[in-house]
Amino acid sequence: VTERVGGRVALHGVLAAAVRARLRESAPQRFHALSVRIARHLGARSRLGEVGALMELSHLVDDPVLRDAISDRPGPAHFVETATAAEFDLFASRYGFTSNADWPEIAAWTQQPDRVRIVARRIDGEAIVHAVLAPTSALVPVGVVKGSLDAAAQQTGIDPATSFVGVCLIADASVHDRVEASRLAGAALVSRAGGPGMTAVLVHFPEPQRRPIDTVEPITRILAEGLDRPVVLTDFRPLDVARFVEAQVLREHGAAALASDALSLLTLPPDDPRRVALLDDVFGDDDRDRRLRCALDLAHASPPVGEREALTRLHVSRRTWFRLLREARERVAAHPDRGEERSRPLPG
């Protein structure tokens, strides 16, 4: 009835789905209340940079099409790992990408050492998708492909600091293989490079007929007008990916999204005036408030403070530590000057 997920144990997916379905049918109000509470908890952790919380949150999306587009739900027959530059070249040669007129430019760009390299494989080891990406801020628009990516970035007005651009090669494989491999590669980009604050991705496909656009249709569109090469835009704006997923889950359960920018200030350096002013507003001088503020400072210290050291400094159990941290984050998120309960529009 259980399965191992990383270093943890969770209910088996089939059993978990059955429990959710039964609870939804027998006690719908309780089901929605629990879902909203869990979503807000995971959403707060996601906005503070916890990729694992974002991945868990994505599993709560009810819409099956959107869930497949954004979730890293494990597949029984595919997996993702990091690729090498040499492996990328071999894959390109095998599937005919090297005969493409743009290949010299693509190869030169993908060979650079600071690229994010993702390969999605079938369980037998056969590579299906190779993607090479980099932050938009690092793009130098020299060449037809890079010029098209840069023009698309300018045309769509994406934030260079929170978006990625890249090239994706897809094998001449079955539709199922291409769909599953692309889904996992997209989730891997978020978890390994983009993080919860990622807002958009621009990708060029040298063989566009192989791209499984239908699987990510709710968040994707093809840009071709005014570009020398077509580019695919995956867009989470006006939110980032963490807020997009949280808002979707909450909307499905009839709840308003918590639209607060205050939590993001916690990631600033401890002496940043904006962070200090926020915490001065939220917390008073009594013992309880000082303890809550201390918990936040330890959780978001730079350099990071380990959990064991945080428990020692506060003289609390692990359970109390998480309770303090949850209460402190909720206080910040609900701060009247910087956060409020209101619905926010989703793209599309």
N, C-alpha and C positions, 0 to 999 in steps of 0.2 A: 504493500500500500504506500510505500515511500520510494523516493528516488534521490540520489545524491546530486546536488547542484553546487558545483565548486566545492567549497569546504563545509557546506551545510547539507541538511537533509530536509526535504520538502515532501508534501503529499504528492503522490503520483499524479501526473496531469489529468488522466482520465477520472480518477477518484475526485480530485479537486473540482473538475468541471461538474461532476455529478452532485457534489455537495452544494456548489453554487446554484445549480439548477433547482435543486430541491428547496433550498432556502428562498430563492426568488419566488417559487411557486407557493410555498407554505406561509411565508412571512415577508411579503414584498417590502413593507415599510422598514422592517429591520434590515433586510438585504441592502436597500438603498442607503440607509443610515450608516451601516458598516462600510459599504463601498466608499462613500463620501469621506468618512473618517480616515480610512486607509489611504485614499488618494491624496488627501490634504497632507497627511503625514509624509508620504513618499514624495509628494510635490515639494514640500519645504526642504527636504533633504536633497532633492534633485537640484533645486535652485541654488543650493549652497555648494554644488559641484560634485555630489556623489553619483557617479555613473551607475553604480549598482542599483541605487534606488530608482533611477530613471528607467532602467531596464525592467525592474519589477513593476513599475507603474505602467509601462507600455503593455504588459500582459493583461491589465485590467480593462483595456479598451474593448467594448462590446462589438462594435462594427467590424465584421470579419475582414472586409477589404482593407480598411484603414489599419487594423491590427497587423495584417500581413505586411503592410507597407512600412511600418515603423517598429515592429516588435523584433526582438532578438530571440523569439521563441525557438528553442532548439529543434532542429530537424533530425529525423532518424537516419537520413542517408547523406547528409552534407555537413561540412564543418569549415571553419575559417582559420587561417594562420597567416603569419607574416611571410612575404615572398622576398626573394633576392633579385637583384637587377639581372643577373645571368638567367635566372629562371623566367623572368619576364620576356627576355629576348628569345629564348627557346620556344616559349608558348606562341609568341608572335610569328615566328618562322613556321611553326607547325600548322597554324591556321591561316596562313597567307597574308598576314598583316604587313609583312615586310615588303610586299610588292606595291603597297599603297604609296602614292606620290608624296604623301605627307610624312611617311615613316621616318626619314632622317631627322626631321624636326621633333617628332614625337619621341624618338629614341634618345636624342640628345637631352631633352627635357627630363625624361624619366630616369636617365642614368645618374642624375645629380644626387648626392648623398643624403640630402635633407628631406627626401620624399617619403610620404606615408605609403607603404606597399602592402596591399591586401590581396590574398588569393583565397578563393572559395573552391573547395574540392568536393567530389563525391567521396563516399566512405571508402572506396577502393583506392583513393589517392589521386584520381584523375582530376586535373585542374579544369574548372569550368569558367571562372571569372578571374581576371587579373585587373586590379584597379591601382593606379598610382595617382596620388593627390598631394596637394600642398595648400597652405593658407593663401587666400586670394591676395593678401598683402605682399606675398613673395613673388607674385607673377610679374614677369617682364615681357611685355607684349611684342616679342620679335618672332615673326613667322605667321603663317596663315592660321594655324590652330590656336596658338597662344593669342594672336590678335583677335580671333573670334571669341575666345573666352573672356578676354579683357573688354571687348566691345559689349558682350552680354552682361558683364558685371556693371559696366557704366549704364547700359540701357535699363537694367532692372534696379539699379540703385542699392545693391546689396552692400553690407558693411564688410570691408576688407578684413577687419580684425576678427570677425566671428563667422566667416564663411570660408568655403574651400572650393578649389577648382581642380580638375584632373582629367585623366583619360582612362577609359574602361574598355578592355578587350574581352569579348565573350566568345567561347568556343562554339563551333557548329554542333550543338548538342540538342537533346530533346527539350521541348518547351518546359517540362517540369524541372529539369536540371537547371535551365537558365533562370527560371523564376525563383527557385529556392536559393540558388547560389547568389543571385543578385540581392535577394532580401537579406541574407546573412551578411553579405559584404557591406551593404548600407548600414546595418546595425553595428558592424565592426568599426566603421568609420566614426560613428558617434561615440562608441565606448572607448576606442583606442586613441582618437585624435581630437575630434570635434568637441566632445563633452556636452553637458546639458545646456551650455550657453550658445551652441551652434545655431545659426539662423538660416543658412542657405548653402546649397552645393550646386556648382555648375560643372557638368561633365560632357566631354566630347566622346562619341562612339564612332570609331573609324569604320565599323560595319553596322550601320544603324538598323538594318533589318533584323538584327539579332537582339536588340535591346527589348526587354520585357516591360515596356512602358505601362501596360495595362495593370500590372501588379502594384504600381505606386501612383496610379492615376489621381487619387485624392490630393496628393501633395506635389505633383509633377506636371510640367508642361514643356513642350518642345519650342525652342526659340530658333527661328530661321531668318526672319525678316531683317534685312540689313547686315547679315552676317555671312562671311565667306564659307563658314562651315557650321552646320547645325549644332546647337548646344541644348542639353537638357537641364532644366532648372528644377531642383527640389527646394521648396520654399516653405518655411515655417513662420514667416512674418505675418502680422506685426509682432509676433511673439518669438521666443527662442524655442528649441525643441522641447525643453523641460516644461515650459508654460503651455506650449501647444498640446502636449500629451495630457497634462493635468487638466487643462480646460476641457478637452474632449471627454475625458472620463467623468468629470463633474457635470458636464452638460448632459451626458447620457443618463445621469441619475437625477436630473432636475435641480442641480445645485449651482450657485453662482461661483465663478472662479475668483480666487483670492488674488487680486491684482496689486501686489505690493512690490515696490522696488527696494524696500528697506532691507530685506534679507541679503540682497546682493552687496550691500555696504559692509556686511560682516567679513567679506573676503578681502577687504582693503587692509593695508598695514595697520597695526594697533594704534599708531600715533597719527593716523590720517584724521584731519579735523572733522571731516564728514562722519566718519565712523564714531569718533569720540562724542560729537554733538548728538548723534542718534542715541547712543547708549546713555548719555546724560539725561536725555528726554524720557527714555523708557524706564530707566531704573532709578530708584531713590537711594537713600542712605541707610535704610534699615537692614538688619541682618539677612533677611530673606532675599532682598533685591541684590545685596552685595554678593551673595552666594550664586544667584542666577547669573549675574554679570561675569563672575569669575568662571563659571562653567562655559559660557560663550567664549571668553578670552582663551581658555585652555583648548577648546574644540577648534578654534580658528587661529591658533598661534602660528607665528612664522619666526623661526622654523617650527614645523609641526611637533606637537607634544603627544607622545604615545598615550593610549588609553590607560595603561597601568600607572604611568606617572600622574595622569589627571586624577585617578581614583585616590592615589596617595596624597596628593596636595589637598584635595577636598575632604579626605577622610570619609568616603562614602562607599557603599556597595555599587556594583555595576548597575543594578536595577535602579538605584536612586540617582546615579549619574545620568542615565538616559531620561529619567523623569524630569530632572532639573533642566537638562538640555532641551527637552521637548517644550517645557513650559516657557523657558527663556526665548526660544525661537518663535513660539506662538505670540508672546508679548511683543516681540519686535515686528512680526508680520501684521499684527493688529494695531500698530501705532497709528493714531488718527491723522497725523500730519503726512504720513508716507504710505499708508496702506489702507485699503478699504475693500469691503465686499461689493463687487459689481461685476456684471457680465461684460466680457470682452469679445469682440467679433473674431471669428476664426477665418483663415484664408479660404476663399471660395464660398 
